[in-house]
Structures are given as C-alpha cells and as structure tokens.
Amino acid sequence: MLTVAKLADRARRVRERTHPETITARHQKSVEDRHLVFQALNDSMASLYVTGDAEKIQAAYHRTLDTALTLQRPDEERTLTQLAADVLTDVLIGGVTPDGTGTGVAAQVNVTVPVLTLLGKSEEPGYLAGYGPIDPDTARRLAAGAPSFTRLLTHPETGVVLSMGRDTYKVPAALKKWLEVRDETCTFPGCRRSAKRSDVDHSVEWQHGGQTDAMNLAHLCPYHHSVKSCTRWTPRHLGDGRIEWTSPAGYRYIVEPSADMRPPKHPKPAPKPPAPAVDVWNLDPEPNDPEEPTPF
C-alpha cells in the first residue's frame, strides 16, 4: 500500500529513469530558477516559500525540525509544527532562537551514491533520502566531504552482511543506518513519521525466537510500535524489503521499502534450444549419395 507521498516519490523515480534528458542537464537549468516567494494570507498571516537545491532545502528543514524537538518539554504548550515555524522565523531574524537554542545543531541527511557514479564511470543518479533522485554531480559533491551528510556507497555487484542472528539483541550501528535508508519512514501502513524518530523493532519478538537481521527488523514510530505490541496488527517480511501487515479484521496491506538496497539479480543465460528431431525412417538421400545410382 502506498501513501500519496510515497506514490509521488515512486513516480519521481520512474520519471528519472525514463526522461529523455539527463538529470544533470535538467538540474543545471532548474538551479537558475531558485527563488523565494512571500505570500500574504488572511487573518494577519503569511507564507514563505523557498525553492532551491534539494539537499540544501532538506538540510534546512531537518535542522529546523531537530531544533524544534529540543524545545519539547512537559510544560511546552506549542505543537511540534508550531515550534518548527517559530524556530525558523527566529533563526532567520535573529540568527538563533531567543534562548540560544539552535547553536551547534546540524542536520544529517542520508545520500546513497552508486560507486560507479562516484568514480565518474556512470551518470546514474544518486538518491537523497526523503526526496528522491539527485543529479550525479550533486551526489559526488556531497560524497566528497560535506560533514553533515552520511555517505552510503552502493556497489552493483556485492551485498553486505545484514544479520546478527541470535547472537545479539542490540542492532549494530551499521545495520541501523542501512535500515534507516531502506525504510526512511515508519513502516506501518500509511505512516510517514521519519525513521530517524522511530524505533527499530523486531517484527518477530526476540523472546519468541526473532532474529536480529534485516528481514526481521523494521522502523516503527512510538505510537505504531505500541499498536503492534498491544493489538493483533501483525507484520510479515516478504524477503525483498516489503512488509505485509495483517489487520485485526484480517485485511492485508503491503508496505513497499523506500529504497531498494538489494544487489541486483543477474539474469540467467537462456538455455540452448534443443536439437531438431530427426525422423530416421524418412531420410531423403543426398543428391550425390554414392550409394544411390545416378539417374540418366
């Protein structure tokens, strides 16, 4: 099952694969159109829209949200959305929030870069988690050393070790990062809460024999983690990153992974066609068969 946002993300990826013009050429044209728009609204309100490089806008968004999360306290009456709006305007106007919050907060963005693109041997787009395909030049630049970005390099031929079996309950940091990129959001049907702000859950509980591996781990936000633990909603991994959820009423929903992290499957060589059958009882003699008499 795809939400509207995930469907839009899937459509963007399909568009990038089928567009006749390269993403690099299109990005070079589009970056010239970056702009800032002020729009007056009713009731003494207004909106501010910024259009620019995806990685910069997303980094600014995550920094704003992360700062807003530090302000959530038991006595705070503002919602997270209201806090984020206040943080952004305070930082733009005064540099930091009035109480100094925001100093030293840096956004972290996951960028997946195919290794052949990194080496300049391919123009395959990179993937910016939470946004979608980005042009190869931007992907290479981000992988080259931007400290606030996590570089995740993928190879078209090899996979990675993604299981700790029953050796440990704790999920290793490398596997956590891999799962964060694969899931990107809470994996409960319809939920879009960021994986960064969700729990890594054993789909089959550890105490029931569940293993610590990629095919038994998935992100769930705190609310849906409780739903899964306390109700009859049950997940089942299908082995390719997809998760099938069964509701208490018996309805089934399939949640697709945000990123395909599997090594590609190489097609098997086509079998050779069988030799044609020969009817040994009806063989025509060759024209110059020495055993046959030559007609006059």
SEZA-90942 format. One line per 2 residues: their letters; for each residue x, z negated, y negated of N, C-alpha, C, O. Coordinates in steps of 0.001 Angstrom, whole numbers, plus 500000, padded with zeros to 6 digits. Layout:
N
A	X:Z:Y:X:Z:Y:X:Z:Y:X:Z:Y  ...
***
This chain:
296
ML	500846:500000:501182:500000:500000:500000:500885:500000:498764:501817:499201:498671  500606:500887:497812:501395:500992:496591:500563:500569:495395:499421:501001:495234
TV	501149:499714:494551:500509:499396:493288:500704:500582:492343:501439:501521:492649  500030:500522:491183:500183:501608:490208:501635:501727:489770:502163:502833:489650
AK	502289:500576:489528:503678:500600:489077:504602:501185:490143:505496:501970:489827  504385:500799:491423:505245:501321:492482:504975:502804:492732:505893:503558:493056
LA	503720:503219:492582:503404:504632:492729:504103:505439:491637:504627:506521:491899  504108:504907:490404:504797:505588:489306:506287:505692:489587:506906:506721:489318
DR	506866:504613:490136:508285:504626:490480:508561:505678:491550:509535:506423:491446  507712:505745:492576:507887:506733:493644:507767:508152:493081:508517:509048:493468
AR	506810:508343:492160:506622:509664:491572:507846:510077:490743:508224:511248:490728  508469:509094:490045:509669:509400:489267:510799:509881:490170:511536:510806:489829
RV	510919:509239:491323:511995:509636:492249:511752:511044:492794:512683:511843:492896  510499:511344:493145:510173:512679:493641:510449:513714:492556:510978:514790:492835
RE	510087:513382:491314:510330:514300:490196:511819:514597:490040:512208:515742:489809  512658:513551:490167:514085:513759:490003:514648:514669:491090:515544:515472:490829
RT	514119:514545:492315:514634:515360:493418:514197:516812:493316:514882:517701:493823  513063:517066:492665:512501:518419:492663:512624:519134:491320:512325:520325:491233
HP	513059:518433:490269:513142:519048:488944:514205:520138:488942:515306:519925:489450  513889:521312:488372:514868:522414:488393:516093:522156:487511:517143:522757:487737
ET	515980:521284:486521:517098:520979:485629:517717:519646:486036:516992:518727:486420  519030:519522:485961:519711:518301:486400:519339:517131:485505:519014:517311:484332
IT	519390:515926:486071:519065:514732:485305:520082:514508:484185:519742:513945:483145  521326:514946:484391:522354:514797:483355:521982:515600:482121:522045:515088:481003
AR	521595:516854:482313:521223:517699:481178:519992:517150:480463:519929:517159:479234  519020:516677:481228:517804:516147:480610:518073:514858:479845:517496:514622:478784
HQ	518970:514011:480402:519286:512767:479710:520004:513048:478384:519742:512377:477386  520897:514025:478370:521617:514356:477144:520671:514812:476042:520898:514540:474863
KS	519605:515512:476438:518606:515923:475448:517753:514739:475012:517464:514581:473826  517353:513910:475964:516434:512812:475666:517081:511718:474824:516406:511085:474012
VE	518390:511485:475007:519036:510391:474283:519025:510656:472781:519116:509725:471981  518914:511917:472402:518830:512245:470980:517487:511806:470387:517350:511702:469168
DR	516509:511551:471241:515171:511183:470778:514935:509677:470766:513795:509245:470592  515978:508861:470945:515791:507405:470903:515248:507015:469530:515646:507567:468505
HL	514324:506046:469538:513659:505718:468276:513037:504333:468342:512924:503726:469407  512646:503863:467197:511975:502573:467025:510685:502824:466269:510689:503485:465230
VF	509580:502300:466783:508270:502551:466177:507585:501229:465869:507491:500353:466729  507109:501093:464646:506289:499944:464232:504850:500405:464159:504551:501437:463559
QA	503944:499629:464778:502525:499985:464758:501702:498788:464310:501748:497726:464932  500962:498960:463247:500101:497893:462741:498855:497773:463608:498261:498779:463998
LN	498461:496530:463909:497268:496267:464715:496283:495429:463906:496571:495038:462774  495132:495161:464488:494126:494347:463804:494511:492869:463828:495414:492463:464560
DS	493823:492083:463028:493945:490624:463021:495346:490150:462679:495836:489179:463256  495996:490837:461736:497343:490453:461279:498385:490489:462396:499302:489669:462423
MA	498240:491439:463313:499188:491607:464411:499847:492977:464308:499368:493850:463584  500918:493158:465015:501626:494439:465025:502419:494556:466321:502652:493563:467010
SL	502829:495776:466645:503635:496037:467847:504913:496749:467454:504955:497476:466461  505954:496534:468240:507248:497166:468027:507641:497854:469331:507713:497205:470374
YV	507897:499160:469283:508251:499926:470467:509661:500477:470313:510000:501063:469285  510465:500289:471325:511838:500796:471317:512005:501761:472482:511680:501419:473619
TG	512502:502948:472215:512785:503931:473244:514268:504262:473193:514786:504667:472152  514948:504088:474320:516386:504351:474351:516886:504431:475779:516094:504605:476705
DA	518198:504305:475969:518796:504363:477298:518167:503306:478205:518024:502147:477814  517796:503714:479413:517077:502812:480313:517851:501541:480590:517277:500452:480592
EK	519175:501667:480830:519940:500476:481203:520035:499490:480046:520072:498281:480277  520076:499977:478800:520161:499081:477648:518819:498383:477391:518770:497178:477142
IQ	517741:499159:477455:516421:498582:477220:516094:497566:478306:515546:496504:478013  516424:497880:479561:516123:496934:480629:516977:495676:480519:516499:494574:480788
AA	518249:495837:480124:519109:494663:479934:518557:493765:478837:518574:492541:478967  518066:494367:477756:517479:493586:476667:516218:492867:477140:515979:491718:476771
YH	515413:493546:477958:514192:492934:478483:514516:491726:479356:513912:490664:479207  515484:491896:480277:515828:490791:481172:516465:489630:480410:516227:488469:480744
RT	517262:489925:479402:517864:488835:478619:516781:488056:477886:516836:486829:477800  515798:488774:477359:514692:488109:476671:513907:487232:477644:513588:486085:477333
LD	513597:487776:478825:512802:487021:479798:513576:485824:480333:513010:484743:480494  514874:486005:480613:515684:484894:481120:515778:483768:480087:515738:482587:480434
TA	515899:484147:478835:515949:483127:477773:514616:482399:477672:514577:481180:477502  513517:483156:477780:512193:482535:477710:511995:481546:478852:511371:480501:478669
LT	512525:481872:480032:512376:480975:481177:513073:479636:480938:512624:478613:481453  514161:479625:480168:514860:478362:479892:514043:477453:478986:514319:476257:478893
LQ	513033:478015:478313:512212:477220:477394:510974:476641:478071:510254:475848:477463  510718:477023:479311:509545:476492:480003:509792:475046:480432:510681:474758:481232
RP	509000:474169:479890:509102:472740:480199:507700:472198:480416:506727:472864:480063  507571:471001:480991:506236:470432:481227:505413:470295:479949:504188:470413:479985
DE	506082:470044:478815:505343:469852:477570:505199:471138:476767:504663:471112:475659  505673:472275:477310:505573:473558:476603:504201:474168:476847:503811:474398:477992
ER	503467:474428:475762:502109:474945:475880:502062:476467:475910:501060:477043:476333  503120:477124:475473:503114:478583:475436:503316:479160:476848:504036:478594:477670
TL	502663:480297:477103:502852:481005:478370:504203:481714:478351:504835:481824:477300  504644:482196:479515:505913:482911:479577:505866:484172:478727:506854:484516:478079
TQ	504737:484864:478720:504600:486070:477898:504727:485735:476417:505396:486451:475672  504090:484652:475992:504187:484241:474587:505610:483814:474248:506119:484133:473173
LA	506250:483094:475161:507632:482669:474927:508552:483881:474781:509412:483912:473901  508369:484875:475646:509221:486061:475580:509065:486777:474246:510057:487213:473660
AD	507829:486906:473755:507602:487550:472459:508260:486753:471338:508847:487333:470424  508166:485423:471403:508772:484581:470364:510297:484663:470416:510955:484718:469377
VL	510853:484671:471623:512313:484761:471769:512829:486055:471171:513814:486052:470434  512165:487167:471486:512638:488460:470998:512631:488522:469477:513611:488950:468867
TD	511538:488101:468868:511481:488162:467397:512459:487177:466768:513073:487494:465749  512620:485976:467358:513573:485007:466806:515000:485538:466867:515769:485383:465918
VL	515351:486169:467995:516713:486686:468143:516953:487862:467200:518026:487965:466605  515972:488746:467059:516143:489889:466177:516259:489462:464715:517000:490062:463936
IG	515518:488421:464360:515529:487989:462951:516693:487056:462657:517366:487199:461636  516933:486094:463557:517935:485077:463251:519168:485074:464124:520060:484254:463911
GV	519253:485981:465121:520419:486006:465989:520227:485193:467253:520601:485653:468332  519652:483992:467159:519296:483155:468306:517972:482492:467978:517481:482591:466853
TP	517392:481814:468963:516160:481085:468693:516474:479898:467778:517630:479483:467702  515475:479340:467081:515738:478255:466129:516517:477079:466713:517290:476446:465993
DG	516336:476769:467996:517057:475636:468587:518370:476046:469252:518983:475254:469968  518803:477303:469009:520072:477750:469554:519982:478356:470927:520991:478810:471466
TG	518796:478375:471511:518634:478947:472847:518922:480443:472816:518521:481142:471886  519596:480910:473805:519931:482327:473878:521415:482561:473813:521895:483614:474233
TG	522166:481589:473288:523605:481740:473213:524191:481764:474614:523969:480842:475399  524924:482792:474926:525578:482887:476231:524704:483408:477347:525182:483563:478470
VA	523436:483687:477080:522567:484238:478117:522823:485737:478220:522719:486461:477230  523151:486190:479397:523421:487617:479610:522512:488131:480711:522282:487448:481710
AQ	522002:489330:480524:521138:489931:481540:521979:490473:482682:523120:490892:482481  521414:490464:483872:522076:491056:485031:521173:492122:485600:520002:491883:485895
VN	521737:493300:485747:520966:494444:486208:521657:495038:487423:522880:495181:487430  520896:495385:488443:521453:495979:489651:521467:497499:489532:520442:498117:489245
VT	522617:498084:489752:522765:499533:489720:523344:499987:491053:524433:499563:491440  522620:500846:491749:523100:501405:493010:523717:502767:492731:523074:503646:492157
VP	524978:502934:493146:525706:504166:492857:526203:504782:494160:527021:504165:494843  525736:505986:494535:526300:506647:495717:527801:506852:495527:528242:507261:494453
VL	528575:506573:496553:530029:506583:496403:530541:507972:496038:531521:508084:495301  529903:509033:496532:530355:510378:496181:530090:510679:494714:530856:511410:494086
TL	529011:510125:494157:528764:510249:492724:529837:509508:491944:530337:510007:490935  530193:508308:492414:531220:507519:491749:532550:508265:491721:533282:508197:490733
LG	532863:508976:492801:534127:509701:492894:534085:511061:492206:535085:511778:492191  532933:511421:491635:532822:512702:490963:532642:513872:491900:532768:515023:491482
KS	532344:513597:493190:532175:514660:494173:530717:515081:494320:530412:516039:495030  529822:514365:493652:528401:514668:493771:527717:514346:492451:528185:513499:491690
EE	526616:515020:492187:525807:514740:491000:524496:514069:491382:523511:514157:490648  524482:513392:492541:523292:512648:492957:523048:511508:491984:523994:510795:491648
PG	521806:511301:491509:521550:510234:490534:521837:508851:491096:521735:508628:492303  522196:507922:490215:522236:506515:490580:520830:505946:490514:519879:506646:490164
YL	520708:504666:490854:519392:504030:490837:519481:502705:490104:520237:501819:490501  518711:502571:489034:518648:501346:488248:517446:500547:488721:516303:500968:488545
AG	517710:499378:489328:516628:498562:489881:515628:498205:488790:516005:497755:487708  514362:498409:489085:513317:498118:488119:512959:499298:487242:511980:499247:486497
YG	513754:500377:487322:513472:501563:486505:513364:502805:487375:512325:503465:487397  514455:503128:488104:514453:504312:488940:515729:505106:488771:516761:504538:488411
PI	515686:506435:489027:516896:507261:488966:517471:507333:487552:516730:507437:486574  518807:507276:487458:519508:507465:486179:520569:508535:486381:521005:508780:487506
DP	520980:509165:485302:521914:510277:485411:523268:509808:485928:523647:508660:485697  524005:510677:486623:525274:510282:487239:526300:509744:486250:527032:508809:486574
DT	526368:510325:485032:527354:509854:484052:527099:508397:483676:528040:507609:483574  525826:508033:483468:525495:506642:483142:525813:505736:484316:526343:504642:484123
AR	525499:506173:485535:525790:505370:486721:527289:505113:486855:527707:503998:487166  528097:506150:486618:529552:505979:486710:530052:505026:485636:530918:504188:485889
RL	529499:505160:484434:529950:504293:483339:529626:502832:483634:530444:501947:483383  528421:502582:484172:528045:501209:484488:528907:500647:485611:529276:499473:485593
AA	529227:501493:486587:530045:501034:487708:531496:500802:487296:532233:500090:487979  531905:501404:486179:533317:501340:485793:533743:499968:485297:534939:499675:485271
GA	532785:499105:484897:533259:497791:484470:532366:497009:483542:532808:495999:482995  531119:497425:483334:530245:496613:482495:530042:495265:483161:529496:495222:484264
PS	530457:494150:482543:530454:492860:483241:529078:492324:483543:528945:491473:484422  528036:492783:482852:526710:492222:483084:525933:493004:484143:524749:492747:484363
FT	526599:493956:484797:525927:494742:485817:526573:494496:487168:527792:494360:487270  525750:494439:488202:526256:494317:489565:526367:495711:490159:525381:496446:490218
RL	527553:496073:490595:527759:497392:491165:527535:497331:492672:528212:496581:493374  526585:498121:493167:526291:498176:494596:526560:499605:495049:525783:500514:494755
LT	527661:499799:495766:528056:501135:496159:527506:501450:497545:527610:500635:498462  526927:502623:497694:526389:503022:498986:527168:504205:499512:527616:505057:498744
HP	527331:504260:500834:528062:505350:501457:527106:506132:502336:526301:505537:503053  527178:507455:502295:526198:508233:503065:526411:508191:504567:525551:508673:505305
ET	527521:507636:505062:527814:507677:506489:527731:506314:507180:527429:506255:508372  527993:505212:506455:528121:503909:507110:527060:502945:506628:526583:503051:505498
GV	526686:501999:507485:525785:500920:507115:526574:499645:506868:527796:499690:506733  525895:498516:506808:526538:497231:506587:525956:496227:507583:524879:496448:508137
VL	526676:495119:507805:526185:494060:508675:525086:493308:507932:525323:492761:506855  523890:493279:508503:522747:492724:507799:522086:491602:508584:520928:491272:508328
SM	522801:491011:509534:522184:489967:510343:523162:488839:510631:524334:489070:510929  522654:487608:510534:523410:486430:510942:522790:485808:512189:523225:484749:512642
GR	521757:486481:512754:521118:485997:513973:520599:484574:513819:519944:484240:512832  520906:483734:514822:520517:482327:514796:521698:481432:514443:521637:480214:514611
DT	522784:482050:513947:523977:481265:513637:523779:480359:512427:524334:479262:512370  522990:480819:511463:522805:480029:510249:521444:480306:509641:520945:481430:509693
YK	520846:479272:509063:519565:479440:508375:519792:479982:506967:518997:480780:506469  520879:479547:506326:521165:479940:504955:521503:481423:504888:522280:481937:505693
VP	520904:482101:503911:521135:483535:503751:522423:483750:502962:522529:483237:501848  523415:484489:503488:524663:484728:502761:524413:485451:501442:523434:486184:501298
AA	525308:485236:500485:525122:485805:499144:525052:487328:499181:524234:487924:498478  525908:487974:500001:525907:489439:500062:524585:489971:500598:524074:490981:500112
LK	524032:489295:501598:522752:489713:502158:521623:489475:501159:520696:490279:501064  521701:488371:500413:520705:488112:499364:520678:489250:498352:519609:489723:497967
KW	521865:489687:497922:521931:490758:496929:521368:492049:497500:520663:492783:496808  521679:492330:498773:521156:493539:499421:519630:493506:499470:518964:494504:499192
LE	519087:492338:499831:517629:492204:499906:516988:492325:498533:515893:492873:498401  517665:491815:497508:517129:491890:496151:516981:493338:495709:516006:493704:495053
VR	517962:494156:496076:517889:495574:495713:516832:496279:496555:516082:497108:496038  516764:495961:497843:515779:496612:498714:514355:496292:498296:513521:497191:498190
DE	514067:495008:498055:512694:494586:497760:512333:494780:496296:511261:495299:495984  513207:494373:495410:513043:494470:493961:511948:493570:493422:512081:493033:492322
TC	510862:493393:494174:509770:492528:493761:509335:491675:494956:509818:491856:496074  508422:490751:494699:507742:490042:495786:507105:491076:496706:506533:492059:496234
TF	507201:490861:498013:506720:491862:498969:505280:491634:499414:504803:492321:500317  504579:490686:498801:503161:490513:499125:502386:491686:498523:502715:492131:497423
PG	501363:492198:499218:500630:493367:498725:500133:493185:497289:499403:492241:496984  500542:494103:496421:500061:494116:495044:500840:493268:494069:500605:493366:492864
CR	501774:492425:494543:502501:491528:493625:503714:492241:493053:504425:492945:493771  503952:492057:491746:505073:492720:491084:506069:491720:490501:506896:492102:489673
RS	506014:490456:490908:506970:489496:490370:508379:489856:490843:508580:490208:492006  509343:489767:489939:510708:490175:490236:511292:489398:491411:511029:488206:491572
AK	512097:490092:492240:512771:489425:493355:513724:488349:492853:513961:487358:493544  514270:488535:491656:515173:487530:491089:514476:486188:490930:515118:485139:490980
RS	513165:486220:490741:512395:485000:490513:511498:484687:491709:510452:484053:491569  511922:485138:492874:511178:484902:494111:512088:484248:495143:513304:484180:494965
DV	511480:483770:496222:512225:483130:497308:512526:484148:498403:511747:485076:498627  513666:483971:499091:513945:484760:500292:513345:484007:501477:513787:482908:501811
DH	512344:484601:502103:511574:483926:503146:511845:484530:504514:511975:485746:504651  511932:483662:505539:511970:484115:506930:510541:484487:507345:509674:483616:507418
SV	510294:485756:507615:508934:486179:507971:508459:485470:509232:507354:484928:509263  509292:485472:510276:509050:484597:511422:509832:483328:511132:511058:483365:511019
EW	509134:482205:511011:509777:480962:510573:510974:480601:511452:510969:480832:512661  511996:480031:510819:513211:479621:511519:512891:478693:512688:513459:478827:513772
QH	511972:477745:512455:511638:476771:513501:510871:477404:514653:510706:476791:515707  510404:478633:514451:509702:479342:515517:510574:480425:516150:510071:481305:516848
GG	511883:480356:515903:512803:481313:516519:513183:482481:515643:513877:483388:516102  512748:482491:514383:513079:483590:513483:514574:483661:513195:515258:482639:513152
QT	515073:484879:513000:516490:485080:512759:516766:485335:511284:515889:485760:510531  518011:485064:510891:518439:485337:509519:519020:486741:509488:520237:486922:509536
DA	518139:487735:509408:518601:489112:509282:517636:489899:508411:516527:489453:508118  518083:491073:508008:517334:491854:507029:515944:492226:507516:515040:492420:506704
MN	515756:492331:508833:514463:492706:509367:513562:491505:509626:512504:491631:510243  513996:490327:509143:513124:489157:509211:513124:488397:507892:512600:487286:507811
LA	513709:488991:506866:513775:488351:505557:513107:489237:504517:513216:490462:504567  512423:488616:503586:511779:489351:502503:511518:488398:501353:511392:487189:501549
HL	511438:488950:500151:511180:488133:498973:509686:487848:498819:508848:488737:498976  509377:486595:498511:508016:486184:498180:508081:485283:496952:508904:484370:496882
CP	507214:485547:495994:507151:484664:494832:506628:483295:495299:506005:483216:496358  506864:482225:494543:506444:480892:495000:504967:480817:495393:504619:480149:496367
YH	504102:481497:494642:502668:481439:494961:502390:482100:496313:501720:481514:497164  502905:483323:496513:502623:484025:497764:503422:483467:498931:503052:483668:500087
HS	504508:482774:498642:505213:482044:499696:504283:480965:500267:504210:480770:501480  503577:480273:499371:502623:479251:499813:501446:479877:500555:500966:479331:501548
VK	500982:481037:500060:499875:481723:500720:500259:482080:502155:499473:481889:503083  501468:482598:502325:501930:482990:503656:502081:481775:504576:501784:481852:505768
SC	502545:480655:504015:502799:479465:504829:501523:478699:505171:501442:478059:506220  500523:478764:504284:499353:477898:504428:498075:478631:504812:497038:477996:505005
TR	498127:479942:504924:496931:480691:505304:497273:481599:506480:498374:481532:507028  496335:482437:506859:496530:483329:508008:497017:484704:507594:496959:485636:508396
WT	497498:484863:506359:498186:486108:505998:499497:486155:506776:500290:485216:506702  499739:487239:507526:500944:487314:508355:501665:488643:508135:501042:489704:508160
PR	502997:488579:507917:503777:489807:507747:504427:490233:509060:504689:489407:509934  504680:491527:509185:505413:492059:510327:506310:493184:509847:505835:494169:509283
HL	507621:493036:510075:508574:494071:509677:508465:495258:510628:508396:495093:511846  508450:496453:510052:508308:497663:510856:509652:498295:511190:509698:499338:511842
GD	510763:497668:510744:512085:498135:511141:512734:499118:510198:513900:499460:510393  512025:499593:509175:512606:500556:508239:512458:500090:506794:512456:500903:505870
GR	512337:498789:506606:512163:498245:505266:510715:498035:504886:510426:497311:503934  509796:498656:505615:508375:498459:505341:507890:497175:506001:508388:496770:507052
IE	506910:496546:505363:506330:495319:505904:504823:495513:506006:504168:495903:505039  504287:495238:507177:502834:495322:507388:502246:493922:507293:502599:493035:508070
WT	501343:493730:506331:500661:492453:506154:499262:492547:506757:498553:493535:506563  498882:491512:507483:497524:491414:508047:496811:490255:507370:497298:489125:507369
SP	495650:490550:506795:494891:489528:506076:494119:488655:507054:493987:489015:508224  493602:487504:506597:492783:486665:507476:491574:487397:508038:491081:487048:509110
AG	491086:488423:507315:489931:489186:507792:490340:490315:508737:489478:491034:509243  491637:490479:508982:492088:491496:509916:492475:492817:509283:492877:493735:509997
YR	492368:492950:507945:492766:494180:507284:494294:494255:507207:494962:493230:507074  494832:495443:507289:496282:495631:507283:496718:496427:506056:496067:497392:505657
YI	497823:496005:505475:498386:496652:504292:499885:496836:504517:500574:495906:504936  500381:498027:504239:501815:498300:504396:502470:498337:503024:502052:499089:502143
VE	503501:497518:502852:504257:497462:501598:505557:498222:501796:506336:497908:502696  505791:499223:500955:506997:500039:501053:508157:499347:500335:507936:498659:499339
PS	509401:499517:500826:510551:498969:500106:510782:499722:498807:510467:500908:498708  511333:499034:497809:511607:499702:496537:512772:500663:496647:512796:501685:495962
AD	513743:500353:497503:514908:501215:497670:515188:501381:499150:515131:500420:499916  515494:502620:499550:515838:502893:500942:517319:502609:501117:518161:503375:500648
MR	517648:501492:501803:519033:501067:501945:519612:501432:503300:520708:500988:503642  518895:502233:504076:519395:502588:505397:520364:503753:505308:520216:504608:504435
PP	521378:503807:506213:522187:505019:506281:521319:506162:506766:520443:505952:507606  521540:507383:506253:520679:508491:506655:520837:508823:508125:521908:508649:508708
KH	519756:509300:508712:519789:509707:510108:520278:511155:510193:519755:512035:509509  521270:511390:511023:521780:512743:511180:520929:513486:512197:520667:512965:513282
PK	520494:514690:511865:519643:515423:512811:520409:515761:514084:521593:516097:514046  519709:515666:515215:520328:516016:516483:520455:517536:516581:519572:518256:516115
PA	521562:518047:517194:521685:519507:517329:520554:520062:518187:520133:519455:519171  520087:521214:517786:518981:521843:518519:519441:522224:519922:520538:522758:520082
PK	518628:521962:520939:519026:522321:522313:519131:523833:522469:518398:524591:521835  520050:524252:523320:520204:525678:523564:518978:526210:524307:518460:525550:525208
PP	518516:527401:523930:517338:527952:524629:517689:528248:526077:518803:528686:526361  516757:528018:527002:517039:528295:528431:517264:529780:528666:516702:530629:527974
AP	518095:530075:529656:518358:531473:530009:517074:532118:530520:516292:531469:531214  516851:533376:530187:515618:534038:530653:515584:534126:532175:516611:534342:532818
AV	514396:533956:532738:514229:534032:534189:514437:535464:534683:514073:536427:534009  515016:535582:535845:515281:536911:536423:514451:537080:537691:514501:536249:538597
DV	513690:538166:537740:512888:538480:538933:513770:539254:539911:513989:540454:539745  514277:538554:540937:515227:539185:541864:514560:540223:542748:515257:541023:543373
WN	513234:540240:542824:512533:541200:543675:512183:542488:542943:511642:543418:543540  512488:542543:541663:512093:543717:540888:513213:544111:539938:512987:544293:538742
LD	514428:544242:540477:515561:544618:539653:515648:546129:539556:515664:546819:540576  515705:546651:538330:515899:548086:538134:517363:548412:538308:518203:547701:537756
PE	517707:549430:539032:519119:549778:539197:519710:550269:537886:519008:550864:537069  520999:550021:537685:521685:550540:536521:521756:552059:536626:521730:552599:537732
PN	521845:552756:535498:521866:554227:535547:523007:554775:536389:522828:555788:537066  524158:554149:536372:525309:554664:537102:525686:553753:538250:526868:553615:538565
DP	524682:553112:538897:524963:552240:540023:525572:553086:541133:524934:554028:541605  526812:552766:541566:527462:553634:542561:526744:553640:543893:526937:554579:544666
EE	525921:552643:544209:525243:552599:545483:524012:553489:545509:523474:553764:546582  523557:553941:544354:522374:554777:544293:522813:556249:544175:523780:556534:543469
PT	522156:557150:544820:522542:558585:544687:522211:559119:543315:521187:558776:542725  523092:559963:542816:522861:560567:541508:521911:561720:541661:522157:562623:542461
PF	520811:561713:540897:519841:562802:541044:520426:564122:540527:521247:564130:539610  519977:565275:541147:520416:566591:540699:519679:566962:539430:519901:568041:538880
***
